[in-house]
Amino acid sequence: MFVRHGIPGETVRVVVTSESKSFLRGDAVEVLEASPDRVPPPCEYARPGRCGGCDFQHVALDRQRLLKASLVEEQLRRLAGVSLDVLVEPAPGDVDGLRWRTRVQFAVDAHGRAGLHKHRSHELEPVDFCLIATSEVEEVGAERLPWPGAASVEVAAAGAQRVVSVNGRVQDLPDVEAGVVVNGRPRRVPHGLVHSVLGRSFEVAAGGFWQVHPGAALTLASAVLDGLAPGPEDTAVDLYAGVGLFASLLGERVRSVLAVEADARACADAARNTHDQPNVRIRTAAVDAALVSRLPRPDLVVLDPPRAGAGLEVSRALVGLAPARIAYVACDPASFARDLRVFLDAGWTMPSLRAFDLFPMTEHVELVAVLTPPGE
Ligand SMILES: C[S@@+](CC[C@H](N)C(=O)[O-])C[C@H]1O[C@@H](n2cnc3c(N)ncnc32)[C@H](O)[C@@H]1O
């Protein structure tokens, strides 16, 4: 039985919310014996049956990280056959786990009211604020404005810059202090955001992917660079490159980089973000086993796939490619552990695995693993 709103070790009264053949899901609705790590949820919407965004508002931050560590350990044991003690490191500057989301996507109901989805549901919880959003995102006030005809509203911020992307059959737009993009078409500047990491600037078009926690890009970039230890004679491949975060930073340190990304708009941003780096090439393509097996052998690979992971076929193709080091950046411990098994079965080792709490108050955790082939 999977129980939300509880903490392992507690005695709680549970209401079953869904049943399948092999397990039940439920909400802890009454706490009979509380864990010493239970805290009052700072957000009034983080309650059984209400907003599904946060899983751990009722858990002390240190215990949240221990829970995430045990989740990663369990997936590694179950799916990769690896026994490892995992330490989940806090994001830089994180004090209370709140006000870190630089991008929030709200769904909009038939009355034009913005809200967040309930847990595992298409139903909306109308909210007036979101405590994990940064104050720059919250100052737009999207939750308290009318969005008639819209299906979704995304608010993203980089420092004081903000952009709102609206999708749907949008009618009248409320006045917001931000750039506005409607169904991908710019309405008011800025149409994108500019982030800065380790001395380089990264433009991201509205609605495009950028790491969400304000400290995430630097944390992950530093972990990837530490793990790969790039040298000036190395060649590198950045798979699932987004707007070129890792490709550009590697480009400063190695002989050449090939970045591969499927989304054309992200590739256009990546090309702009690396325009002064003739040694960085951007290729618009889907990463698959055929593409990987046709690559010239690089020394270093960054692998930062979406939640589904790189998959067995791409992982096998990477084993065949045999770079000296791979940095696998993973936001889903289960798909990562499944892929890791492919490398371990082929005799590879994992000299380092770091875990970061880049999504406080939620069950999510980000991993950076270094993988090396036999003999390296
Ligand atoms: C987790 S993001 C990582 C982006 C980038 N590394 C960063 O940190 O900003 C995953 C990226 O993979 C891209 N993507 C998803 N499926 C893909 C595929 N099959 N081939 C190439 N890129 C893909 C997405 O468009 C997205 O930019």
The ligand as an SDF file (V2000), in Angstrom:
LIG
                    3D

 27 29  0  0  0  0  0  0  0  0999 V2000
   16.1450   16.8570  -18.9340 C   0  0  0  0  0  0  0  0  0  0  0  0
   16.2130   17.8780  -20.3670 S   0  0  0  0  0  0  0  0  0  0  0  0
   17.9360   18.2380  -20.3790 C   0  0  0  0  0  0  0  0  0  0  0  0
   18.3510   19.4640  -21.1250 C   0  0  0  0  0  0  0  0  0  0  0  0
   19.7660   19.9930  -20.8590 C   0  0  0  0  0  0  0  0  0  0  0  0
   20.7410   18.9510  -20.7280 N   0  0  0  0  0  0  0  0  0  0  0  0
   19.7770   20.8950  -19.6430 C   0  0  0  0  0  0  0  0  0  0  0  0
   20.2580   20.4780  -18.5840 O   0  0  0  0  0  0  0  0  0  0  0  0
   19.3110   22.0430  -19.7540 O   0  0  0  0  0  0  0  0  0  0  0  0
   15.9820   16.6950  -21.6130 C   0  0  0  0  0  0  0  0  0  0  0  0
   16.0560   17.2280  -23.0350 C   0  0  0  0  0  0  0  0  0  0  0  0
   15.9330   16.1070  -23.9160 O   0  0  0  0  0  0  0  0  0  0  0  0
   15.1920   16.4980  -25.0610 C   0  0  0  0  0  0  0  0  0  0  0  0
   14.7070   15.2370  -25.6450 N   0  0  0  0  0  0  0  0  0  0  0  0
   13.6670   14.4550  -25.2530 C   0  0  0  0  0  0  0  0  0  0  0  0
   13.6410   13.3120  -25.9750 N   0  0  0  0  0  0  0  0  0  0  0  0
   14.6910   13.3770  -26.8320 C   0  0  0  0  0  0  0  0  0  0  0  0
   15.2120   12.4890  -27.8110 C   0  0  0  0  0  0  0  0  0  0  0  0
   14.6750   11.3050  -28.0520 N   0  0  0  0  0  0  0  0  0  0  0  0
   16.3110   12.8710  -28.4790 N   0  0  0  0  0  0  0  0  0  0  0  0
   16.9070   14.0550  -28.2320 C   0  0  0  0  0  0  0  0  0  0  0  0
   16.4610   14.9410  -27.3220 N   0  0  0  0  0  0  0  0  0  0  0  0
   15.3740   14.5980  -26.6280 C   0  0  0  0  0  0  0  0  0  0  0  0
   14.1710   17.4570  -24.5350 C   0  0  0  0  0  0  0  0  0  0  0  0
   13.7240   18.3100  -25.5650 O   0  0  0  0  0  0  0  0  0  0  0  0
   14.9850   18.2070  -23.4620 C   0  0  0  0  0  0  0  0  0  0  0  0
   15.6020   19.3450  -24.0050 O   0  0  0  0  0  0  0  0  0  0  0  0
  1  2  1  0
  2  3  1  0
  2 10  1  0
  3  4  1  0
  4  5  1  0
  5  6  1  0
  5  7  1  0
  7  8  2  0
  7  9  1  0
 10 11  1  0
 11 12  1  0
 11 26  1  0
 12 13  1  0
 13 14  1  0
 13 24  1  0
 14 15  1  0
 14 23  1  0
 15 16  2  0
 16 17  1  0
 17 18  1  0
 17 23  2  0
 18 19  1  0
 18 20  2  0
 20 21  1  0
 21 22  2  0
 22 23  1  0
 24 25  1  0
 24 26  1  0
 26 27  1  0
M  CHG  2   2   1   9  -1
M  END
$$$$
